[in-house]
């Protein structure tokens, strides 16, 4: 890491310390958990870093869904937020009218499937246009 910072300074390049710290953390995690040291420029390292980024994105999505659920459970929410898929799922959970006991994690998973399947379909359609 020191060598990388030195090279960037010598070449008058901007050093992104956040990325370097993420890289260092990733290296330490891989060494501790897997006893493996991935080459920083290698395929395995890039793959691991992508998986970490996806995990962070999933965490952000989970927080986003939590906020939406809280908004939908607020009795003073705007009328424009009524009657959507999330309302339907929350109603099914509340009434327990299905053979499945829906949890908030189940609802977040269903929302994820609905959104991802919609994006996937749109991406596929745009690829063939």
Order of alpha helices (4+ residues) and beta strands (2+ residues): alpha-alpha-alpha-alpha-alpha
